[in-house]
Amino acid sequence: MKLRAVLTTIVLGMGVYAAQASEPVIIRFSHVVAPNTPKGKAADYFKRLAEERTNGRVKVEVYPNSQLYKDREEMEALQLGAVQMLAPSLSKFGPLGVRQFELFDLPYIFPNKETLYRVMDGDIGRRLFALLEPKGIIGLAFWDNGFKQMSANRPLRKVEDFKGLKMRIQSSKVLEAQMKALGANPQVMAFSEVYSALQQGVVDGTENPMSNLYTQKMHEVQKHLTLSDHGYLGYAVIVNKKFWEGLPADLRATLEKAMQDATAYERDIAQKENDDALAAVRRAGTTEIHILPNEERRKWWQVLLPVHKEFEDKIGRDFIQAAYAVAAQVEKEGKAR
């Protein structure tokens, strides 16, 4: 009788385990931008790859446009396990206490995309992701959204044109210092609130890659756009550490490969999306587009370069110097070709 009871318990236990094993792993992937942006498309692409390659063992639920959480809320939600995956902009890690990520906010730190990708995919990127683990976060990939352009309701051709403007920024001390160096008044605001703030005159202008500006229809409420390429906006795809490390090893390996492929896809489309968005803004005819002459661009650079020095202690002089070294190496190789 005892043996029969033990066998019954084992069989019942196996049945429960089988039922549990048949349930897919749910990954809630939250982000704050539109589905038709590079990040939005890549999130959907990752969902497709993950679900196909795991044969349904994983289900990815993508929540775009701040459907679940706004900028300031989503990081805490990830740490608490309310969502499993995010792709926040790199500016979001400063308020989390990992100020080294503000390297990416420094104006004119990346002269070209090749330098940027080498920083992301090399030793600097690995060191940055390692800083997240004590926060209960694992970094999976860096996604690209391109260089930023300035917009406002008056022309921004010269540094003096910024004087007194209220410019929306993400929560970043570097971006705050950048706008102050230009003579503007920085205003921290959630991305989901920017369109209405521009429309109502709560802020005068902002900075964005073209794909964000166009998909959020900011060109409808901004009369002027300056193609400045002064800064960069990218993302880090991150996961809750406890959740990720609790996955079966084979499942985690499959998802890592899916993320690699989604990252390659995202980077491939990012520049085209920005180019297409610029063309669409031109066609809309609501916004006058200005191109900075080289002489004026140099003046912007001269005004903004001291921000690098200002944040050496916060970001880390070693990180800034390492980025300079990558840029110098890329330039050297370019001249040798």
C-alpha positions as CSV (number, residue, x, y, z in Angstrom):
1,M,0.0,0.0,0.0
2,K,2.9,2.3,0.9
3,L,4.6,1.6,-2.5
4,R,1.3,2.2,-4.3
5,A,0.9,5.6,-2.5
6,V,4.5,6.6,-3.4
7,L,4.0,5.6,-7.1
8,T,0.7,7.5,-7.2
9,T,2.4,10.6,-5.8
10,I,5.2,10.3,-8.4
11,V,2.7,9.9,-11.2
12,L,0.6,12.9,-10.0
13,G,3.8,14.9,-9.6
14,M,4.9,14.1,-13.1
15,G,1.5,15.1,-14.4
16,V,1.7,18.5,-12.7
17,Y,5.3,19.0,-14.0
18,A,4.1,18.1,-17.5
19,A,1.3,20.6,-17.3
20,Q,3.6,23.3,-16.0
21,A,6.2,22.5,-18.7
22,S,3.6,22.9,-21.4
23,E,2.9,26.4,-20.3
24,P,4.9,28.9,-22.3
25,V,7.4,31.3,-20.7
26,I,5.9,34.8,-20.9
27,I,8.3,37.7,-21.7
28,R,6.6,41.1,-21.3
29,F,8.6,43.5,-23.5
30,S,7.7,47.1,-22.8
31,H,8.9,50.2,-24.6
32,V,7.8,53.9,-25.0
33,V,8.0,54.5,-28.7
34,A,5.7,53.7,-31.7
35,P,5.6,50.3,-33.3
36,N,6.8,51.7,-36.6
37,T,10.1,53.1,-35.3
38,P,13.4,51.0,-35.5
39,K,13.0,50.0,-31.9
40,G,9.4,49.1,-32.3
41,K,10.0,47.0,-35.4
42,A,13.0,45.3,-33.8
43,A,10.9,44.4,-30.7
44,D,8.3,42.8,-33.0
45,Y,11.0,41.0,-35.0
46,F,12.5,39.6,-31.8
47,K,9.1,38.4,-30.7
48,R,8.7,36.5,-34.0
49,L,12.1,34.9,-33.9
50,A,11.8,34.0,-30.2
51,E,8.4,32.3,-30.6
52,E,9.4,30.5,-33.8
53,R,12.7,29.2,-32.7
54,T,11.5,28.0,-29.3
55,N,8.5,26.2,-30.9
56,G,6.1,28.0,-28.7
57,R,8.0,27.5,-25.5
58,V,8.3,31.3,-25.2
59,K,5.6,33.9,-25.8
60,V,6.7,37.5,-26.1
61,E,4.1,40.2,-25.4
62,V,5.2,43.6,-26.8
63,Y,3.7,46.7,-25.3
64,P,4.7,49.9,-27.3
65,N,3.9,53.6,-26.8
66,S,4.1,53.5,-23.0
67,Q,1.1,51.3,-22.8
68,L,2.3,49.8,-19.5
69,Y,4.8,52.3,-18.1
70,K,6.2,55.8,-18.8
71,D,9.9,56.6,-18.9
72,R,10.5,57.0,-15.2
73,E,8.4,53.9,-14.2
74,E,9.6,51.2,-16.5
75,M,13.0,50.6,-14.9
76,E,11.6,50.0,-11.5
77,A,9.0,47.7,-13.0
78,L,11.8,45.6,-14.6
79,Q,13.7,45.4,-11.3
80,L,10.5,44.3,-9.5
81,G,9.8,41.7,-12.2
82,A,6.5,43.3,-13.3
83,V,8.0,43.2,-16.9
84,Q,10.8,41.0,-18.0
85,M,12.4,43.0,-20.9
86,L,12.9,46.7,-21.8
87,A,14.8,48.7,-24.3
88,P,15.2,52.0,-22.6
89,S,17.3,54.8,-24.0
90,L,20.8,55.0,-22.7
91,S,20.0,58.2,-20.8
92,K,17.8,56.2,-18.4
93,F,20.7,54.5,-16.6
94,G,22.0,57.7,-15.0
95,P,19.0,58.1,-12.7
96,L,19.4,54.4,-11.9
97,G,22.8,55.3,-10.5
98,V,24.9,54.0,-13.3
99,R,26.2,57.3,-14.6
100,Q,28.8,55.8,-16.8
101,F,26.1,55.2,-19.5
102,E,25.9,59.0,-19.9
103,L,28.9,58.6,-22.0
104,F,26.4,58.2,-24.9
105,D,24.8,61.5,-24.0
106,L,28.0,63.6,-24.5
107,P,27.6,65.9,-27.4
108,Y,29.8,65.2,-30.5
109,I,31.4,62.2,-28.7
110,F,30.8,59.9,-31.8
111,P,32.0,61.3,-35.1
112,N,30.5,58.4,-37.1
113,K,28.5,55.1,-36.7
114,E,31.6,52.9,-37.0
115,T,33.1,54.5,-33.9
116,L,29.7,54.1,-32.1
117,Y,29.3,50.4,-32.9
118,R,32.9,49.6,-31.9
119,V,32.2,51.3,-28.5
120,M,28.9,49.4,-28.1
121,D,30.2,46.0,-29.2
122,G,33.7,46.2,-27.7
123,D,35.3,46.4,-24.2
124,I,33.5,49.6,-23.3
125,G,30.0,48.1,-23.9
126,R,30.9,45.0,-22.0
127,R,32.1,47.0,-19.0
128,L,29.0,49.1,-19.0
129,F,26.7,46.0,-19.0
130,A,28.7,44.5,-16.1
131,L,27.7,47.6,-14.0
132,L,24.0,46.7,-14.4
133,E,24.2,43.3,-12.8
134,P,24.4,44.5,-9.1
135,K,21.1,46.3,-9.9
136,G,19.4,43.0,-10.8
137,I,19.6,43.7,-14.6
138,I,21.4,42.0,-17.5
139,G,22.2,43.8,-20.7
140,L,21.6,41.8,-23.9
141,A,22.3,44.2,-26.7
142,F,22.7,47.8,-27.8
143,W,20.1,49.1,-30.4
144,D,20.6,52.1,-32.6
145,N,18.3,55.0,-33.3
146,G,20.7,57.4,-34.9
147,F,22.0,60.9,-34.3
148,K,19.8,63.6,-33.0
149,Q,18.5,66.8,-34.6
150,M,17.3,70.0,-32.9
151,S,13.8,71.3,-33.5
152,A,12.0,74.4,-32.2
153,N,9.4,77.0,-33.2
154,R,12.2,79.4,-34.3
155,P,15.2,78.8,-36.4
156,L,18.2,77.3,-34.6
157,R,21.1,78.2,-37.0
158,K,23.5,79.7,-34.4
159,V,24.2,79.0,-30.8
160,E,22.7,82.4,-29.9
161,D,19.3,81.2,-31.2
162,F,18.9,78.8,-28.2
163,K,18.9,81.6,-25.7
164,G,15.9,81.4,-23.4
165,L,14.2,78.5,-25.1
166,K,12.6,75.8,-23.1
167,M,14.0,72.6,-24.5
168,R,12.6,69.1,-23.6
169,I,15.2,66.6,-22.6
170,Q,15.3,63.1,-21.2
171,S,16.4,62.8,-17.5
172,S,20.1,63.2,-17.9
173,K,22.5,65.6,-16.2
174,V,24.7,65.6,-19.4
175,L,21.7,66.7,-21.6
176,E,20.8,69.3,-19.0
177,A,24.4,70.7,-19.1
178,Q,24.3,70.5,-22.9
179,M,21.2,72.7,-23.2
180,K,22.5,75.1,-20.6
181,A,25.8,75.5,-22.5
182,L,23.7,76.5,-25.5
183,G,21.8,79.0,-23.4
184,A,18.5,77.1,-23.3
185,N,16.4,76.0,-20.3
186,P,16.3,72.2,-20.1
187,Q,12.9,70.6,-19.2
188,V,12.8,67.0,-18.2
189,M,9.7,65.3,-19.5
190,A,8.4,61.8,-20.4
191,F,8.5,61.0,-24.1
192,S,4.8,60.3,-24.2
193,E,4.1,63.8,-23.1
194,V,6.3,65.7,-25.5
195,Y,3.8,66.2,-28.4
196,S,1.1,67.8,-26.3
197,A,3.7,69.9,-24.5
198,L,5.0,71.2,-27.8
199,Q,1.5,71.8,-29.1
200,Q,0.5,73.8,-26.0
201,G,3.8,75.7,-25.8
202,V,4.8,74.2,-22.4
203,V,8.2,73.7,-24.1
204,D,9.6,75.4,-27.2
205,G,11.6,72.6,-28.8
206,T,13.4,69.3,-28.3
207,E,16.0,67.0,-29.8
208,N,15.3,63.6,-31.5
209,P,16.4,61.3,-34.2
210,M,14.2,61.8,-37.3
211,S,12.3,58.6,-36.9
212,N,11.1,59.5,-33.4
213,L,10.2,63.1,-34.4
214,Y,8.2,61.9,-37.4
215,T,6.4,58.9,-35.9
216,Q,5.3,61.0,-32.9
217,K,4.2,63.7,-35.3
218,M,6.3,66.4,-33.6
219,H,6.9,68.0,-37.0
220,E,3.2,69.1,-36.9
221,V,4.0,71.3,-33.9
222,Q,7.6,72.3,-34.7
223,K,8.1,75.0,-37.3
224,H,11.9,74.6,-37.6
225,L,14.3,71.7,-37.7
226,T,18.1,71.8,-37.7
227,L,20.1,68.9,-39.0
228,S,22.8,69.1,-36.3
229,D,23.8,65.5,-35.6
230,H,25.0,66.9,-32.3
231,G,24.2,63.9,-30.1
232,Y,23.2,60.3,-30.2
233,L,20.1,58.3,-29.1
234,G,20.5,54.6,-28.6
235,Y,19.0,51.9,-26.5
236,A,20.0,49.0,-24.3
237,V,17.9,45.8,-24.4
238,I,17.8,44.6,-20.8
239,V,16.2,41.8,-18.8
240,N,15.4,41.1,-15.2
241,K,18.5,39.2,-14.0
242,K,16.6,36.7,-11.8
243,F,14.1,35.9,-14.6
244,W,16.9,35.5,-17.2
245,E,19.1,33.3,-15.1
246,G,16.1,31.1,-14.1
247,L,15.5,30.1,-17.7
248,P,16.6,26.7,-18.9
249,A,20.1,27.0,-20.5
250,D,18.9,25.8,-23.9
251,L,16.1,28.3,-24.0
252,R,18.3,31.1,-22.9
253,A,20.8,30.3,-25.6
254,T,18.1,30.3,-28.3
255,L,16.8,33.7,-27.0
256,E,20.3,35.1,-27.0
257,K,20.8,34.2,-30.7
258,A,17.3,35.6,-31.5
259,M,18.4,38.9,-29.9
260,Q,21.7,38.9,-31.9
261,D,19.7,38.6,-35.1
262,A,17.1,41.2,-34.0
263,T,20.0,43.5,-33.2
264,A,21.5,43.1,-36.6
265,Y,18.1,43.7,-38.2
266,E,17.5,46.8,-36.0
267,R,20.8,48.4,-36.9
268,D,20.2,47.7,-40.6
269,I,16.9,49.6,-40.7
270,A,17.8,52.4,-38.3
271,Q,19.5,54.7,-40.8
272,K,16.9,54.0,-43.5
273,E,14.1,54.8,-41.1
274,N,15.7,58.1,-40.2
275,D,16.3,58.9,-43.9
276,D,12.7,58.0,-44.8
277,A,11.4,60.1,-41.9
278,L,13.4,63.2,-43.0
279,A,12.0,62.8,-46.5
280,A,8.4,62.5,-45.1
281,V,8.9,65.7,-43.0
282,R,10.1,67.5,-46.2
283,R,7.0,66.3,-48.0
284,A,4.7,67.4,-45.2
285,G,5.9,71.0,-45.6
286,T,5.0,71.9,-42.0
287,T,8.6,72.4,-40.9
288,E,11.5,74.4,-42.4
289,I,14.7,72.4,-42.5
290,H,18.0,74.0,-41.9
291,I,21.5,72.5,-42.6
292,L,24.4,73.7,-40.4
293,P,27.3,75.1,-42.4
294,N,30.6,73.6,-41.4
295,E,31.8,76.9,-39.8
296,E,28.7,77.1,-37.6
297,R,28.9,73.4,-36.7
298,R,32.4,74.0,-35.4
299,K,31.0,76.8,-33.2
300,W,28.4,74.4,-31.8
301,W,31.2,71.9,-31.2
302,Q,33.4,74.5,-29.4
303,V,30.5,75.5,-27.1
304,L,29.6,71.9,-26.3
305,L,33.0,70.3,-25.9
306,P,33.5,71.5,-22.3
307,V,30.6,69.3,-21.3
308,H,32.9,66.3,-21.8
309,K,35.4,67.7,-19.2
310,E,32.6,68.7,-16.8
311,F,31.4,65.1,-16.5
312,E,34.8,63.3,-16.4
313,D,34.3,62.5,-12.7
314,K,30.7,61.3,-13.1
315,I,31.1,59.2,-16.2
316,G,34.7,58.2,-15.7
317,R,37.7,59.8,-17.5
318,D,38.7,56.2,-18.5
319,F,35.5,55.7,-20.4
320,I,35.7,59.0,-22.2
321,Q,39.3,58.6,-23.1
322,A,38.6,55.0,-24.3
323,A,35.9,56.4,-26.6
324,Y,38.3,59.0,-27.9
325,A,40.8,56.2,-28.6
326,V,38.2,54.2,-30.6
327,A,37.4,57.3,-32.7
328,A,41.1,58.0,-33.4
329,Q,41.6,54.4,-34.4
330,V,38.7,54.5,-36.8
331,E,40.0,57.7,-38.3
332,K,43.5,56.2,-38.7
333,E,42.1,53.2,-40.5
334,G,40.0,55.4,-42.7
335,K,43.0,57.4,-43.8
336,A,44.9,54.2,-44.5
337,R,42.3,52.8,-46.9
